[in-house]
Amino acid sequence: MTIPPPNTARPIAPRPILGSQASTTEIVTYLDGICQTLSELAPQVDQSGKWPEQSMQLCGDSGVFRWFLPQSYGGWEWTDFQILLGYLSLSQSCLTTSFILTQWHAAARRILSSKNSQLLEQVGPKLADGSCFVTVGISQLSTSRQHTEPALRSYPTADGYRLEGFAPWVTAAAHADLLILGATLEDGQQILAAVPTSTKGVVCKPGMPLVALSASCTDRVELQGVEINEDQILAGPIENVLLASASKGGGVGGLHTSILAIGHAMRAAAYLRVESQQRSSLRPVADKLSADVEVLRMKIERLTMGHEVITVSELRRRANSLVLRVTQAALQAAKGAGYVEGHPTGRWAREALFFLVWSCPQAVVEANLCDLAGIESPH
Ligand SMILES: Cc1cc2nc3c(=O)[nH]c(=O)nc-3n(C[C@H](O)[C@H](O)[C@H](O)COP(=O)(O)OP(=O)(O)OC[C@H]3O[C@@H](n4cnc5c(N)ncnc54)[C@H](O)[C@@H]3O)c2cc1C
C-alpha cells in the first residue's frame, strides 16, 4: 500500500525535543505556550464550523503528534502521565482540536499495536512529523448501529478483501490521508484495515453541521467496491476485533472521553472561581464544583498510572455528569449574557452535550437515563 502525499500543505517547523525525560515543569511550560494560542483560536473554530487548519498546524509544528510515537519513528514517547497532562491542557483550551487529536490518536494506537510491521515502518515517521493524518471509523463495530445490520461489510477476495457500505461516523475524514476502518464479514468475524482516502471507491463526506464541534468535520465515509490487500489488514478476521486487537495496559487510550470531559469541566470550574471572587453567593457553588473536578482529576491520574481506584465505566459516568453540571453552572452564572452567541459559557455548555453521545457505553447511557428519570439504575 502506498500512502499518498498529504492532501494539504503542512510545512513542519523546527521544534524543541521534549522527550519523556522532560520534567513536569518543562512540559507544563511547553503546554502553556500551545494552549494560549489554541484558546484564542477556539471561539473562531466554533463559530466558523470550518476545519481548524491553524490549530492543527500548531499541534503539528509543536510536536504534539510526537507525544504518542516511539523514538525510533521520531516520536517523544511520552509516558501515559505526560499524555494525560497534555490532553487535560488541550481540552481546557479547545475541545474541538483535542477531540480531533483523540481520533488521530485512536487510529495511531491501532497501527502501533498491530502486527503489521510493514505498515508501521511506512507510516510511523509520517505520523510523528504530522505529514500523514489518520483517523478512525470503528464505531459501527461497538457503539453505533448495534440494533441493525452491519454498516460496513467485507468480502474475501483473492488478494484481500472488498469493502462495501459505509462508516457512519468518521471525524476529520475529508482531511485525512489514511482511515482505520472496521468491517464485518458474512460469518460475523471482523477486520480492521488501513485504507488511504485516495483509494478508488472511497468517498469522504465533508462534515455535518453539529450541535457543537462542527469544525471536527465529522461525517460518514462511503465505500463502494473498495479493494484492499492483505498488507492493509491491522487485525482479524476475528470476532470482536476491537477487543482482540486492543493495545495492552490501561493507559490513556480507553480514557480519552473521560479525560476530555474532565479537562472541559476544569475550564468551566475556573470560570466559576473567577466569577465568585466578585459574587460571594457563587462561592459555595464554585468551591464544591471545583472540589468535585479535582477529585475526578486525581482519580484519572491514578488510574492512568495503573492504580485501580475506579472502574473506567464509573469514571465515565461521573465525568459525564460533572461536565454537564459544571458547564451549566458556568452558563447560569453568566446569566443571559452567557446565552448570547459567542459567549464562552454557552459554547462550553453546548460542547459538553457531546459527552452524552460520544462513544458512550450502554451501561453509562442507561445509568444516565435513569438519573434523568429519577429512577434506580438496574445495574
Ligand atoms: C461528533 C461525533 C464524532 C464522532 N467521531 C467518531 C469517529 O471519529 N470515529 C468513530 O468510530 N466514531 C465516531 N463517533 C461515533 C460515536 O462514538 C458513537 O458511536 C455514536 O455517537 C453512536 O450514535 P449512533 O447515532 O450511531 O447510534 P445508533 O445506535 O446507531 O442510533 C441511531 C438511531 O437508531 C435508533 N436506535 C438506537 N438504538 C436502537 C434500538 N436498540 N432499537 C431500535 N432503534 C434504535 C435511534 O433512533 C437512534 O437515534 C462520533 C460521534 C459523534 C457524535
The ligand as a Tripos MOL2 file, in Angstrom:
@<TRIPOS>MOLECULE
LIG
   53    58     1     0     0
SMALL
NO_CHARGES

@<TRIPOS>ATOM
      1 C1        -19.3830   14.3700   16.7330 C.3       1 LIG1
      2 C2        -19.1390   12.8910   16.7100 C.ar      1 LIG1
      3 C3        -17.9200   12.4310   16.2670 C.ar      1 LIG1
      4 C4        -17.6700   11.0520   16.2080 C.ar      1 LIG1
      5 N1        -16.4700   10.6320   15.7000 N.ar      1 LIG1
      6 C5        -16.2460    9.3030   15.5590 C.ar      1 LIG1
      7 C6        -15.0300    8.8440   14.9210 C.ar      1 LIG1
      8 O1        -14.1600    9.6050   14.5140 O.2       1 LIG1
      9 N2        -14.8630    7.5120   14.7690 N.ar      1 LIG1
     10 C7        -15.7900    6.6080   15.2100 C.ar      1 LIG1
     11 O2        -15.5580    5.4120   15.0500 O.2       1 LIG1
     12 N3        -16.9450    7.0290   15.8070 N.ar      1 LIG1
     13 C8        -17.1920    8.3490   15.9990 C.ar      1 LIG1
     14 N4        -18.3920    8.7720   16.5670 N.ar      1 LIG1
     15 C9        -19.4190    7.7630   16.9460 C.3       1 LIG1
     16 C10       -19.6990    7.6860   18.4310 C.3       1 LIG1
     17 O3        -18.5720    7.2090   19.1040 O.3       1 LIG1
     18 C11       -20.9100    6.7810   18.7050 C.3       1 LIG1
     19 O4        -20.7320    5.5430   18.1250 O.3       1 LIG1
     20 C12       -22.1780    7.3830   18.1470 C.3       1 LIG1
     21 O5        -22.3290    8.6660   18.6990 O.3       1 LIG1
     22 C13       -23.3910    6.4910   18.4840 C.3       1 LIG1
     23 O6        -24.5550    7.1060   17.9560 O.3       1 LIG1
     24 P1        -25.3990    6.4970   16.7350 P.3       1 LIG1
     25 O7        -26.3910    7.5400   16.3380 O.co2     1 LIG1
     26 O8        -24.5010    5.9820   15.6810 O.co2     1 LIG1
     27 O9        -26.1050    5.2670   17.4830 O.3       1 LIG1
     28 P2        -27.1560    4.2340   16.9180 P.3       1 LIG1
     29 O10       -27.2170    3.1270   17.9270 O.co2     1 LIG1
     30 O11       -26.8390    3.8520   15.5200 O.co2     1 LIG1
     31 O12       -28.5150    5.0460   16.9800 O.3       1 LIG1
     32 C14       -29.0280    5.7620   15.8370 C.3       1 LIG1
     33 C15       -30.5580    5.7840   15.9160 C.3       1 LIG1
     34 O13       -31.0270    4.4410   15.8810 O.3       1 LIG1
     35 C16       -32.1420    4.2780   16.7460 C.3       1 LIG1
     36 N5        -31.8590    3.2150   17.7390 N.ar      1 LIG1
     37 C17       -30.7880    3.1650   18.5850 C.ar      1 LIG1
     38 N6        -30.8110    2.0430   19.3170 N.ar      1 LIG1
     39 C18       -31.9260    1.3630   18.9580 C.ar      1 LIG1
     40 C19       -32.5040    0.1300   19.3450 C.ar      1 LIG1
     41 N7        -31.9390   -0.6380   20.2720 N.pl3     1 LIG1
     42 N8        -33.6490   -0.2610   18.7380 N.ar      1 LIG1
     43 C20       -34.2370    0.4960   17.7980 C.ar      1 LIG1
     44 N9        -33.7320    1.6880   17.3800 N.ar      1 LIG1
     45 C21       -32.5930    2.1160   17.9480 C.ar      1 LIG1
     46 C22       -32.4100    5.6160   17.4010 C.3       1 LIG1
     47 O14       -33.4550    6.2600   16.7170 O.3       1 LIG1
     48 C23       -31.1130    6.3740   17.2090 C.3       1 LIG1
     49 O15       -31.2920    7.7500   17.0420 O.3       1 LIG1
     50 C24       -18.6640   10.1300   16.6440 C.ar      1 LIG1
     51 C25       -19.8940   10.6150   17.1090 C.ar      1 LIG1
     52 C26       -20.1390   11.9730   17.1280 C.ar      1 LIG1
     53 C27       -21.4830   12.4630   17.5930 C.3       1 LIG1
@<TRIPOS>BOND
     1     1     2 1
     2     2     3 ar
     3     2    52 ar
     4     3     4 ar
     5     4     5 ar
     6     4    50 ar
     7     5     6 ar
     8     6     7 ar
     9     6    13 1
    10     7     8 2
    11     7     9 ar
    12     9    10 ar
    13    10    11 2
    14    10    12 ar
    15    12    13 ar
    16    13    14 ar
    17    14    15 1
    18    14    50 ar
    19    15    16 1
    20    16    17 1
    21    16    18 1
    22    18    19 1
    23    18    20 1
    24    20    21 1
    25    20    22 1
    26    22    23 1
    27    23    24 1
    28    24    25 2
    29    24    26 1
    30    24    27 1
    31    27    28 1
    32    28    29 2
    33    28    30 1
    34    28    31 1
    35    31    32 1
    36    32    33 1
    37    33    34 1
    38    33    48 1
    39    34    35 1
    40    35    36 1
    41    35    46 1
    42    36    37 ar
    43    36    45 ar
    44    37    38 ar
    45    38    39 ar
    46    39    40 ar
    47    39    45 ar
    48    40    41 1
    49    40    42 ar
    50    42    43 ar
    51    43    44 ar
    52    44    45 ar
    53    46    47 1
    54    46    48 1
    55    48    49 1
    56    50    51 ar
    57    51    52 ar
    58    52    53 1
@<TRIPOS>SUBSTRUCTURE
     1 LIG1         1 GROUP 0 **** ****
